[in-house]
Amino acid sequence: MADNEQLDGGSANKDQMKFLIMTIASMVIMFVVFAGVNYVIMENMITQKISALQTNNEELGEDEDSDEIQKGIIVDLGDFILNLCDENAKRFLKVNVAIEVTKKDTDFPEQDAKGGGGHGHGEAAPADPMAAIQAEMNQFKPAIRDAVITNLSSKTSSELATAAGKELAKEQITNDINSILGGEREVLRVSFGQFIIQ
């Protein structure tokens, strides 16, 4: 009887050992399968990300070329000294504003004289294209200055003290000026040369 109990105890230990070995083996197999699947998925994701980055870099390279084309003409709007919209204290802003507007095809005509066609038969020298552009922009200058004043004077000093506030003001000024120009030209950038809040 005692021998039967020992045999039963030994077979129980063997069963437990077999169960433990089977459990460990199945866990190792599941880990290896999981690691393999994870590796394949991550490899595919990395490959996709790299190809997407290469595509974006190629597109950015094309955009850089178009940015070179998008260099415009700088128009200085001068200095502005204006009240800000602060409620507690009177705050002033002194700012110099310049805008960069798009060029037209007719702004800088190709000079035929480069090829040696000028023989001095009373041909007039071509007019200064920048003077013509400045004269064109001068007709819009009062409305543009009014738009800048209206936009900036509606801000508080705390709004304009942050970089995000300045960028928002530039974006709003750009939209206002573009509506004034009515498609004649387009504002590419607004720049603040001097920006002092007192």
Secondary structure, 3 states (H helix, E strand, C coil): CHHHHHHHHHHHHHHHHHHHHHHHHHHHHHHHHHHHHHHHHHHHHHHHHHHHHHHHHHHHHHHHHHHHHCCCEEEEEEEEEEECCCCCCCCEEEEEEEEEECCCCCCCCCCHHHHCCCCCCCCCCCCCHHHHHHHHHHCCHHHHHHHHHHHHHCCCHHHHHCHHHHHHHHHHHHHHHHHHHCCCCCEEEEEEEEEEEC
